[in-house]
Amino acid sequence: MMTSYEKGLLSELCALIFLWLKGYRVLKWRYKTKVGEVDIIAKRGSLIVFVEVKKRVSKAQALEAVDFKSRRRIEKTAQHFLKNKPLFQRCEVRFDVMPISFGFMPQHLKKAWIFGE
């Protein structure tokens, strides 16, 4: 039996592979700072994507788990990352969610929210 932690890691690995197959270059996985953390930071062209991966029974439950507090945490982490990576400061930024339900293909919900909403 897998622990919740192990299920989360497996979900993130599935998301990483899925993004890679879609042409994204993963810059950071499990990026943690003093202001917060984000599961995946990826780049595609001039776009930087901050991705939250949620393993839940349903897509609806996964989306509900990305609440206002978690979005603010991810945004603060994104600001920290961009502040410390001048090369990426002119890139377009997007916040995505990838709900994962085992037995189904990962879904990639682009523009899950807009900064500050």
N, C-alpha and C positions, 0 to 999 in steps of 0.2 A: 504494500500500500504506500502510495506517495504522500508526503506531507504537503500542506498548503504552499510552503516555501518552494518545494520541488515542482509542484504544479505551476507555480508562477514563473519559475525559471524556464520550464519547458514551453510555456506560453510565449514568453519573450523570445526564446530561440526560434519558435515557429514564425513569429512576427518578423524577426531579423531576416530569416530566409525568404519570406514572402516579399519584404521590401527590396531585398537584393535582387530577386527575380524580376521585380518591376522596374529595375534600373536605378534604385537609390544606392548611395554609398553611405554606409553606416559610419558616422564619426565617433559616436560614443554610445556605449551600452551601460545602463545602470549608472548614469551620471549623477553624482551626489555632491552637494555643496552645503555650506552652513545655512543657506537660505531655503534649501529644498532639494528635490531630486526629480528626475524624469527617466522613464524607462529607456527611450531610444532618441538619439539625435541623428538625423540623416540628412543627406544633401543630394539634390538632383538638379543639375544645372545651377541656376542662381537662386534656388529655393532651399531654405533650411527648414526642416520639419521636426517639431518636437512631438513625439508620439507617446501616448499613454496606452499601455496594454492592460486589458482587464479580462481575466478568465472568469466567466460566469456561466450559469446555465442558459441564459438567454441574452440576446443583444440588448433588450430593454433593461435588464438588470445591470449589464455592463455599463450602459450609458448613465444610469442612475447613480452608479458608483463614482462617476467623475463629476462630483458636485462642485459648488462654488469654491469651497475651501481648497480642494485639490487643484482646480484650475488656477487659482491665485498662486499656489505653491509652484506649479509648473511654469507659470509666467515669470515668477521671480527667478527661478532657476534659468530660464531662457535668457533673461536680462543679464544674469551673472555670466553665463556662457558667452554671450555676444560681447559683453564688456571686456572680457579677457581674451577674445579672439578677433582682433581688428580686421583680419582677412574676411570675416563673414559679416561684418557690420552693415554692409551695403546690400546684403541679400534680402530677398523677400522672406518673411517668416510666416509659418503656418502651424496651427495646432491641430493634430489629428488624434483619433482614438481608434484602437484596433481591438474590438471585442473578439474573444476567442472562446469557442465552445468545442470541446473535443468531439471529434466525429464529423466536424464541419470545417470547410475552408475558412481561414481567417478572413475577416472583413476589414476593409480599410476605409474608415469614414473620414474623408478629407474635410478640412475646415469645420471641425467639430464645434469650435467656438472661435470668436474673434477676440484678440487681446483686449482686456478690460471689460468684457461683457459679463 
